[in-house]
């Protein structure tokens, strides 16, 4: 796998792209004009292998550590989710073992160390740690092989879901509240879909590991998921897909364990630094 890992830093003028320095543990930012020239984060994923070299030659000298709030390392037109992709999660939820798709509003996305803000309308917020893949080519009705080649990279994500809204309204609404889609802190560019084999995701809640799953545990492969999704919607460079969560969600516990004010959520995906977010409930929430 190519050692190409990118991130984005929050600035008053918007996210500034950077390259993750694994040795220093920080994101080295690039010149703003270079970011604009390559089309920003969305344009980057259209041709990341060639653009990465331009970015690496245009570093500002600033290096922002992962102790800072970061912008998402993606800027999609559309975000999608896959439900019931892990058989064991479908079982614990009492659902059929058949994948389902939903849209996740881009307004739900937030970055590393940014708070997940639970509004009064959300009474049963739950965690779902996931591998999030990034699309690099425009595809529609793609074969599994074509879909695999269209995947540019991956990052970590948390598909926060309100279980009451999920029952009362829809999956997209339950998962689409503002800040209910943390992603990051950085994204890795892949050389081929084979790089997705063996990826694992672990979710930690207040220091306790509550979820673990790997791509080999999924009902279908990630390229197959993307192929099936492309039959329903056109996928464009920079779009992202939350690929589903493994078993261990709070809703399935006895008794259920929903997210509380002050909870520390951490999602780790193979080869990436952990994504961390704190749960913040608005005044009056329990």
N, C-alpha and C positions, 0 to 999 in steps of 0.2 A: 504494500500500500504506500502510495506517495505520502511524504511527510508535508502535506499542505493543510494547514489548519488556520482558519480565519475567524475573526471576531469583530465586534463593533462597539465603539465607546460612545456613551451619551454626551452630546455637546449642546449648547444653546441653539445651534444651527441645525441640529439633527444628528443622526448617527454617523460616526466617522469610522470607516473600515480600518482594519489592522490585521497583522499577522501574529499568531500566537507563538511566542518564544517558549518552547517547552523547558529549556534550561533555566530561564529566568522566571518562568511562571507568570508572564505578563503579556499583554497585547501591545505590540509595537505599531503605532498608528502610521498611516500613509498620508501623503499630501492630499489636501482636499481636491485640487484640480485633477489629480490622477483618478481619484474616486469618481469624479464627474465624467471624466473622459471614458471610463470603462462602463459607464451606465449604472454606477452604484452597486449595491448588493444584488439587485435584480439582474442587472447586466452581467455581473461577475459570474453568476452561476450558469449563464448561457455558454460560456467558454472558459471555465476556471483554470484549466491547465496552462493555457497561453497567457491569460491575464495575470496569473499569480506571479509570474516572473517580473511583470511591469510593477506590480505592487511592491515586491521585495527590493526593487531598486529605487523606491521612492519613499522610504521611511523617514519620519520626521525627527526621530531621535527620542521621542516620548514613549514610555513604556508603562502602561496602566495595569496594575496588578488586579487579580481576581478578588481582592478585598474591596473593590469598588463596584457600585451599581453599573451594570452594562446594558447596552441596547441589545435586542435580539440579533443574532448573526444572520438573519434572513429578513427580507422585505417582500413578502408574497403578495400577488394580486388576490389569490384565493388560498385558503387553508382547509384541509379535509381531514376527516378522521375515519378510522376503521374500528368497528365494534366487533366483539366476540372473535377476535383473531387468535386468541389462546383458548384452547378447549377447556382447560381447567378454570379459567375465569368465567367462561360461559356457564360451566357447571355450577360454580359457587353462586352465580346470580340467578340460577334457575332458567336460563335462556337456551335456545337452540344453538347447536354447534354449527353455525353458518354465519359467515362474515356479513356485516352490514356497513353501509357508508353514511356519513353525515357531513354537513358543512360546519366549519368552525369559524365564526367571524374573525377577520384579521384584527378587529378592535379588541379581541380578547387576549392578544399576544402581549407579553411583557418580557423583560430580561432578567438576567442573573442578579440576585440580591434585591430586586424590586419587590415590594410587598404584594401578596395576593390579597386583595381587599374584598371582604365578604359583605355584601350589602344586606339590608334587612329582609329582602325578598328571598334570600338564599338561606334556608333553614337547615339543610342537611348537606353541607359541602363535603366532598370526598376526594381523596387523592387517587391519581392514576399515573404512575411513572411509565414513560414510553420512549421508544426509539422514534425519532422524527426524521423522515427522509426529505431530501430537497430535489426538486425536479430541475433538470438542466436543458431539456428540449421540449418544444411544443409537440404534444402527441394527442391523438384522438383515435379510438378504436385500435390501439396498439396491441401487437402480439406480446406474449410474455417476454420473448427475447428483445423485442423493441423497447418494451417498458423498462427492462433491466438496464439497457444502454442509455436510457433517458434519465437515470438517477445520477445526480451530480455528487451528492454527499449525504451526510447525516449529522444530527445533533441530538441532544437530550431534550425531553419535554415533559411537562406535567399537564395532563388533560383533566383539570379540576372539573368535577361534575356535581351538580346539586341533585341528589336522588329524589327529592320531592318534586322538583320541576321536571325531572326526567319522566316521572309517572304522570304528572298532571298536564304537561305541555308537549315537549319534544326533546330529543337528544341535543339538537343544535342549540336550543334555548338553554337547556340545563348546563351545557358546556361552553356557552358563548358569552357569559357575562364578562364585563371588563376585568382584565388581569387574570382570567381563568385559563390562560394558555402560556405559562412561562416556558421559554426555550433558551438553550444556550449551555454554558457561557460561550462556547466556540463551536465551530462546525468543521468536520473533516471532509476533504474531497477524496473520492474514491477513484481507483483506476478502472475497476470493472465491477459488475454486480457480485462477483465472487467475494469481494471484500465485505459483503454484508453477511456472509456465512459465519455463524458462530458468534455474532454480536449478542451481548447480553445487557439487560437493564436491571438495575437494583434500585429500590426505593427505600429511603430511610426516613423515619418520623421520630423526631426528638432523639436521634442517636440509635434507634432500634430499627433493624432491617425488617421491613414489612412485606416486601415484594421482591421476587426474582424470576426472571424469564429470559429465554434466549430465542433467537430466530428459529432454531430447530424445534422449538415447542409450538410454533405457530401452525394453525390449520392449513394455511397455504403460504407459499413463499412471498417475500415482499415484492419481487417483480410481478408475480401473479396478481397480487392485490392491486398494484398500479395499473396493470393491464385491464382488470375488471373495472376499475374506477374510470379509466379512460373511455370505456364504452358508454359511460353515463355523462361525463363532462370533459371538456377540453382542458388539458393540463398545460401550463405555460412555464417557461424558465423562471425559477425563483419560487414557484408554488411549493407548498409543503404538505406532507401527509403524516399525521399522527398514526402510527401503525398498530395501535392497540396496546392494552395493558395486560400483564400477567395476573395470576390469582393473588389474593391477599388484600384486596381493597377493604376499606373500613366498613362499608355497607354490609359486607358478608360476614363480619365478625359477630360473635355472640357474647355480649350485646354489641350492636353496631358502634363503631368508633368514628364519628365525624370530626372534621377539622375544627380546632378551637383557637381562640385568640392566643397568639404567642407561639403556636406550634412552629417548629422548624422542619421544613420539608427539603429533602435532598434526593436528587435523581442522578444516578451514575450510569453512563453508557460506556461500554468497552472502549478504551483508548482515549477517553476524553476526561478533562477535569470535571468535578461534580457541579451540577446546577443546584443552587441553593436559593430558597425563598422563605420568607416568614409570612405566616397567616395573620392578617389584621382584620378584626371585625369592627364594624362601625359602632359608635356608642349605642348602648341599649341591647346589643347582641350578647348572647351567652357564649 
